[in-house]
Amino acid sequence: MSVRVRIAPSPTGSPHVGTAYIALFNLAFARRHAGQLILRIEDTDQARSRPEHEDHLIRALRWLELNWDEGPDVGGPCGPYRQSERLPLYQQHARQLVEAGHAYYCFCTPQRLDSLRAEQRRLKLSLGYDRHCRDLPLAEADQRRGEPHVVRLKMPLEGKSVLQDTLRGAIEFEYGLLDDQVLLKSDGFPTYHLAAVVDDHLMGITHVIRGEEWINSSSKHLLLYERFGWTPPVHTHLPLLLNPDGSKMSKRRNPTSIDYYRRAGYLGPALRNYLGLMSYPPPGEDEKFTLEQWVASFDLARISLGGSVFDLDKLLWLNGRYLREDLSSAALLGELKNWLFNDEHLGQLVPLMHERMETLGDFLPKCAFFFARRVECNPEDLVPKKREAQEAIQVLQTALWALEGALPLNRDRVEEAIRKVSEFWAWPIREVTGPLFAAIMGQKVGPPLFESIALLGLDLSRARLLEAMNVLGGLSKKKAAELEERWKNKL
């Protein structure tokens, strides 16, 4: 049997280091067994999926040299490799389940479902669908298919399923505790559960290696394999990447975008090497190793479930070793040119600096923050006069949310986003931009703020805003949730 594995990211935002982490372990397993790695784009979330996000994802994975054998950019015998281009397959398989009595059409309106959840909350019951349409005769359901509807999986009301996980052994799930999962949405697009199972089968996936957050979905996937009469792949659920405090790694606590690390000046091989250390012992005594060395010793059974703490200090140490040990001066010069010291990037900087220079020697000092991994900011510069630190923290947080909603960033979009923050707090625009200058540039004044944020990019800007908030004491989880609700309601 030829080994076939896949990575299946969703193009809904910046490419996440967790995607690279999963991709690396899949690639190592495939290469170790002379198999194939497939890249499949799960773009069924039409509200958030964007072609530009897919482009960023592919570029980021290529930067890490995590290369696949089949995918949307290279083709292959099992295409198309974007789920949005495979809709008839999912609809046919959903209909097959309905006709076999394993799924059903549900015509419940959003209003009815909202009322149901509200009543369940009032009675302090578990939230879930009440199976109102489960026993609707197929002939009657077919007559109503002109109405908005979804397709739901008919979960057994008793019994259990057992997942045999390579690392974790047998994991049991009680069917009676599980909801009748939506398989096909009212817009004709599948949910993850149907699409993943159908695609994995049709693409001949032999091993599913993914994050442990998908363990609870496995019971529904195993049932789908059974209902279709298919043999499921071998499953391995990797431990999550964690923050130093043990919480799940998130962009609110740590930089999670691959683009951040590239833009901040890390080397692709160093980041890939570091991700290889997550949950897996090094192939020798040295923690610095090539991809080939890692693959040669790769064994799924050696993966540790003890947690994968993402330590930025250790990554920085490892990256320094790559700079010093693997690059000649000429190679380092080439890396610098490819990074930011090229005509395209410098050409964007020069207009921002032109009116602020008296000698050529002024250029680099005045725009040094564009090249810095991080900047130091004075707490006093982050808080406008007659304002409190907690107020400034909240302004910085809403500025971050505003920028995240203004993609793709350009000068005008950034200005519009920051003016929304000014209106939200009823602060003069200068009181909003003052803390932003300090957070983004590490100084009270500098080149035009809106252009600078656009050129710096969201990932690096986010990291600096979060660091500035922490300098002032940070925002508690409860206050952040309350503030986010106010911000969303205002929008």
C-alpha positions in Angstrom: 0.0 0.0 0.0 1.4 3.4 -1.0 1.2 5.9 1.8 -0.8 9.0 1.0 -1.3 11.8 3.5 -2.7 15.3 3.2 -2.8 18.8 4.6 -6.1 20.6 4.3 -5.9 24.2 5.4 -8.6 26.8 5.1 -7.7 30.1 3.3 -9.4 32.4 5.8 -6.6 34.5 7.1 -2.8 34.7 7.6 -1.1 31.3 7.2 -0.8 29.8 10.7 2.4 28.2 12.1 0.1 25.4 13.2 -0.6 24.6 9.6 3.2 24.4 8.9 3.6 22.2 12.0 1.0 19.7 10.8 2.4 19.9 7.2 5.9 19.1 8.4 4.9 16.0 10.2 2.8 14.8 7.2 5.7 15.5 4.9 8.1 13.6 7.1 5.8 10.6 7.2 5.2 10.6 3.5 8.9 10.9 2.6 9.9 8.3 5.2 7.6 5.8 3.5 8.2 6.9 -0.1 4.6 8.2 -0.2 2.8 11.3 -1.4 1.7 14.5 0.3 -1.4 16.2 -1.0 -2.3 19.8 -0.4 -6.1 20.3 -0.4 -7.7 23.7 0.0 -10.8 23.6 2.3 -12.5 26.8 1.1 -16.1 26.0 1.8 -16.4 28.9 4.2 -17.4 31.3 1.6 -17.8 34.2 4.0 -14.1 34.1 5.0 -12.2 32.3 2.2 -10.2 34.5 -0.1 -8.0 33.7 -3.2 -5.3 36.0 -1.8 -5.2 34.0 1.5 -4.6 30.9 -0.6 -1.8 32.6 -2.4 -0.2 33.7 0.9 -0.6 30.2 2.3 1.2 28.5 -0.6 4.0 31.1 -0.6 4.5 30.6 3.1 4.7 26.8 2.9 7.0 27.0 0.0 9.2 29.4 2.0 9.5 26.7 4.6 10.3 24.2 1.8 7.3 22.0 2.7 6.7 20.8 -0.8 3.7 18.6 -1.8 3.2 16.1 -4.6 -0.4 17.0 -5.6 -2.3 20.2 -5.1 -4.1 23.2 -6.7 -0.9 24.7 -8.0 0.7 21.5 -9.3 -2.2 19.4 -10.3 -2.5 15.6 -9.9 -4.8 12.6 -10.6 -7.3 13.3 -7.8 -8.2 16.9 -8.6 -9.7 19.4 -8.3 -7.9 20.2 -5.1 -10.1 23.1 -4.0 -13.3 22.0 -2.2 -15.3 24.8 -3.8 -14.7 23.1 -7.1 -15.9 19.7 -5.9 -19.5 20.6 -4.9 -21.3 18.1 -7.1 -19.4 15.3 -5.4 -20.5 16.3 -1.9 -24.1 16.8 -3.0 -24.2 13.4 -4.7 -22.8 11.7 -1.6 -25.2 13.6 0.7 -28.1 12.4 -1.4 -26.7 8.8 -1.3 -26.9 9.0 2.6 -30.4 10.3 2.6 -31.7 7.6 0.2 -30.1 5.0 2.4 -31.8 6.4 5.5 -28.5 7.5 7.1 -29.2 11.3 6.7 -32.2 13.5 6.3 -33.4 16.9 5.0 -34.0 19.4 7.7 -36.2 22.4 7.0 -36.0 24.1 10.4 -35.6 27.9 10.0 -32.9 29.9 11.7 -35.6 31.5 13.8 -36.8 28.2 15.1 -33.3 27.1 15.9 -32.6 30.3 17.8 -35.8 29.9 19.8 -34.8 26.3 20.5 -31.4 27.3 21.8 -32.9 30.1 23.9 -35.3 27.7 25.5 -32.6 25.1 26.2 -30.5 27.9 27.9 -33.5 28.9 30.0 -34.0 25.4 31.1 -30.2 24.9 31.5 -30.3 21.9 29.1 -27.5 20.8 26.8 -27.6 22.8 23.5 -28.3 20.7 20.4 -30.8 20.1 17.6 -34.0 18.4 18.8 -34.3 16.1 15.7 -37.5 17.8 14.7 -37.2 16.7 11.0 -35.5 13.4 11.6 -38.5 11.2 10.8 -39.9 13.2 8.0 -40.8 10.8 5.1 -38.4 11.1 2.2 -41.2 11.5 -0.3 -42.6 14.5 1.7 -39.1 15.9 2.1 -38.4 15.7 -1.6 -41.6 17.6 -2.3 -40.3 20.4 0.0 -36.7 20.6 -1.4 -37.6 24.0 -3.0 -37.6 25.4 0.6 -34.3 26.3 2.3 -32.9 23.2 4.0 -29.8 21.4 5.2 -28.8 17.8 5.2 -28.2 16.2 8.7 -26.4 13.0 9.6 -28.7 10.6 11.4 -26.6 9.8 14.5 -27.4 6.5 16.3 -29.3 7.1 19.6 -27.3 4.6 21.5 -24.1 2.6 21.2 -20.6 3.9 20.8 -17.7 4.3 18.3 -14.1 3.6 19.0 -11.2 5.5 17.3 -7.9 3.7 17.2 -5.4 6.5 17.4 -1.7 5.7 16.7 -0.5 7.7 19.7 -3.4 7.6 22.1 -4.8 4.1 21.7 -8.6 3.5 21.8 -10.8 6.5 22.2 -14.5 5.9 22.8 -17.4 8.1 21.9 -21.0 7.6 23.1 -23.4 8.1 20.2 -26.2 9.2 22.4 -24.3 12.4 23.5 -23.8 13.6 19.9 -25.9 16.0 17.8 -27.2 15.2 14.3 -24.4 17.0 12.5 -25.2 19.2 9.5 -23.4 17.7 6.4 -24.7 20.0 3.7 -25.5 23.6 4.3 -28.5 25.5 2.8 -26.2 27.1 0.2 -25.2 23.7 -1.1 -21.7 23.8 0.4 -20.6 20.9 2.6 -19.5 21.2 6.2 -16.0 20.1 7.1 -17.2 16.7 8.2 -18.8 15.5 4.9 -16.1 17.1 2.7 -13.2 15.8 4.6 -14.4 12.2 4.6 -15.5 12.2 1.0 -12.2 13.8 -0.2 -10.0 11.6 2.0 -11.7 8.5 0.5 -11.7 9.7 -3.2 -8.1 10.9 -2.9 -6.9 7.6 -1.5 -5.7 9.0 1.9 -4.2 6.2 3.9 -3.2 8.1 7.0 -4.8 11.2 8.6 -2.3 13.1 10.7 -3.9 16.2 12.2 -4.2 18.3 15.4 -5.8 16.9 18.5 -8.6 19.6 18.3 -10.2 17.2 15.7 -10.5 14.2 18.0 -14.1 15.0 19.0 -15.0 15.1 15.3 -13.7 11.6 14.7 -16.8 9.9 15.9 -18.9 11.5 13.2 -16.2 10.8 10.6 -16.0 7.1 11.6 -19.8 6.8 11.3 -19.7 8.4 7.8 -17.0 5.8 6.7 -19.3 3.1 8.1 -22.4 4.4 6.4 -20.6 4.7 3.0 -19.1 1.3 3.4 -15.5 2.6 3.3 -12.4 1.7 5.2 -11.2 4.6 7.3 -7.6 5.8 7.2 -5.2 5.3 10.1 -5.6 8.3 12.4 -2.9 10.2 14.4 -3.8 13.3 16.4 -0.8 15.5 17.2 -0.6 17.6 20.4 -1.4 21.3 20.0 1.1 24.1 19.9 1.0 25.9 23.3 1.8 29.2 24.7 4.4 29.2 27.6 1.5 29.2 30.1 0.1 26.0 28.7 -2.9 27.6 26.8 -3.5 26.9 23.1 -1.3 29.1 21.0 -3.2 32.0 19.6 -2.5 35.3 17.9 -3.7 37.1 21.0 -0.7 35.7 23.0 2.0 34.9 20.5 2.7 35.7 16.8 1.0 32.8 14.9 1.4 33.9 11.3 4.1 32.3 9.2 4.3 35.7 7.4 5.2 37.4 10.8 8.3 35.2 11.2 9.4 35.8 7.6 8.8 39.6 7.8 10.5 39.7 11.2 13.7 38.3 9.7 13.7 34.6 10.6 15.0 32.0 8.2 12.6 29.5 6.8 14.9 26.5 7.5 15.3 27.7 11.2 11.5 27.9 11.7 11.0 24.6 10.0 13.7 23.0 12.2 12.1 24.5 15.3 8.7 23.1 14.4 10.3 19.7 14.0 11.3 19.9 17.7 7.7 20.4 18.7 6.5 17.0 20.1 9.5 15.1 18.6 13.0 14.4 19.9 15.8 15.5 17.6 17.4 12.8 15.4 20.7 13.2 17.3 22.2 15.1 20.2 22.1 18.4 18.3 18.8 20.2 18.1 19.8 21.8 14.8 19.2 19.4 11.9 18.3 19.3 8.2 15.0 18.1 6.9 16.7 15.1 5.4 18.2 14.1 8.7 14.9 14.5 10.4 13.0 12.4 7.8 15.6 9.7 7.9 14.9 9.0 11.6 11.1 9.9 11.6 8.8 7.5 13.5 5.3 8.5 14.5 5.6 6.3 17.6 8.3 8.6 19.0 6.0 11.7 19.1 5.5 13.0 22.6 2.1 13.9 23.9 3.5 16.0 26.7 2.7 19.3 25.0 4.4 21.5 22.5 5.3 24.8 24.1 6.3 27.4 21.5 9.3 29.2 23.0 10.2 32.4 21.0 13.5 32.6 22.9 14.6 29.1 21.7 13.5 29.9 18.2 15.6 33.0 18.3 18.6 31.0 19.5 18.2 28.5 16.8 17.7 31.1 14.1 21.0 32.7 15.2 22.8 29.4 14.8 21.5 29.2 11.2 22.6 32.7 10.4 26.1 32.1 11.8 26.7 28.5 10.9 25.0 28.0 7.5 25.4 31.3 5.7 28.6 32.8 4.3 28.8 36.6 4.2 27.8 36.5 0.5 24.8 34.2 1.3 23.8 36.5 4.2 23.9 39.5 1.8 21.6 37.6 -0.6 19.2 36.8 2.3 19.1 40.5 3.3 18.3 41.5 -0.3 15.6 38.9 -0.6 14.2 39.9 2.7 13.8 43.7 2.7 16.9 45.3 1.2 15.6 45.2 -2.3 14.5 47.8 -4.8 10.8 47.0 -4.4 10.7 47.5 -0.6 13.2 50.3 -0.5 11.3 52.0 -3.3 8.2 52.0 -1.0 10.2 53.5 1.9 11.9 56.3 0.1 8.8 58.4 -0.5 8.0 58.2 3.2 11.4 59.4 4.2 12.2 61.9 1.5 10.9 65.0 3.2 12.3 64.0 6.5 16.0 63.7 5.5 18.8 66.3 5.6 21.5 63.8 4.7 21.6 60.3 3.2 22.7 59.1 6.7 19.3 60.1 8.1 17.5 57.4 6.0 18.2 54.2 8.1 17.9 55.8 11.6 14.5 57.3 10.6 13.1 54.1 9.2 14.8 51.6 11.4 11.5 50.4 12.9 10.5 49.0 9.5 13.4 46.5 9.7 13.2 45.7 13.5 11.7 42.5 14.8 10.3 44.5 17.7 10.5 48.0 19.1 10.9 49.4 22.6 8.1 51.8 23.5 7.9 54.2 26.5 4.8 53.6 28.6 4.3 57.4 28.9 4.2 57.8 25.1 1.4 55.2 24.9 -1.0 57.2 27.1 -2.3 60.6 26.0 -2.4 63.4 28.6 -5.4 63.3 30.9 -6.1 59.7 29.9 -5.6 56.5 31.9 -3.5 53.5 30.9 -6.5 51.2 30.8 -8.2 53.6 28.4 -5.1 53.5 26.1 -5.0 49.7 26.3 -8.6 49.5 25.1 -8.0 52.0 22.3 -5.0 49.9 21.1 -7.1 46.8 21.2 -9.9 48.2 19.1 -7.3 49.6 16.7 -6.1 46.0 16.3 -9.6 44.8 15.6 -10.2 47.6 13.2 -7.0 46.8 11.2 -7.9 43.1 11.1 -11.2 44.1 9.5 -9.5 46.3 6.9 -7.7 43.7 4.9 -6.0 44.0 2.5 -4.3 46.9 4.1 -3.5 50.1 2.2 -3.1 53.7 3.2 -6.8 54.6 2.8 -8.1 51.4 4.5 -5.8 52.0 7.5 -7.0 55.6 7.8 -10.7 54.5 7.7 -10.0 51.8 10.3 -8.3 54.3 12.7 -11.0 56.9 12.3 -13.6 54.2 13.3 -11.7 53.8 16.5 -11.7 57.6 17.0 -15.4 57.7 16.6 -16.0 54.6 18.8 -14.3 56.2 21.7 -15.2 59.8 20.9 -11.5 60.7 21.1 -9.8 63.3 18.9 -7.9 61.5 16.1 -4.6 62.8 17.4 -5.2 61.1 20.8 -5.7 57.8 18.9 -2.7 58.2 16.6 -0.3 59.2 19.4 -0.3 55.8 21.1 -0.2 54.1 17.7 3.0 56.0 16.7 4.6 54.9 20.0 3.4 51.2 19.6 4.3 50.8 15.9 7.5 52.9 15.7 8.7 53.1 19.3 8.8 56.9 19.0 6.4 59.9 19.4 6.7 61.0 15.8 7.8 59.5 12.5 6.8 59.0 8.9 3.1 59.0 8.0 1.3 56.6 10.3 -1.3 55.1 7.9 1.2 54.4 5.1 3.7 53.0 7.7 1.1 50.5 9.1 0.1 49.4 5.6 3.8 48.9 4.6 4.6 47.1 7.9 1.7 44.8 7.4 -0.9 43.3 9.8 1.2 40.6 11.3 4.0 42.8 12.5 1.6 45.6 13.5 -0.5 43.2 15.5 2.6 41.9 17.4 3.6 45.5 18.3 0.2 46.5 19.4 -0.1 43.5 21.6 3.3 44.2 23.1 2.4 47.8 23.8 -0.8 46.7 25.5 1.3 44.4 27.7 3.7 47.2 28.5 0.7 49.0 30.0 -0.5 46.0 32.0 -2.6 44.2 29.4 -6.3 43.5 29.1 -8.0 40.8 31.1 -9.9 38.0 29.3 -13.2 39.2 30.8 -12.7 42.9 29.8 -11.5 41.9 26.4 -14.7 39.8 25.8 -16.9 42.7 27.0 -15.0 45.2 24.9 -15.2 42.9 21.8 -19.0 42.6 22.2 -19.3 46.4 22.4 -17.1 46.8 19.3 -19.1 44.3 17.3 -22.4 45.8 18.2 -21.2 49.3 17.3 -20.1 48.0 13.9 
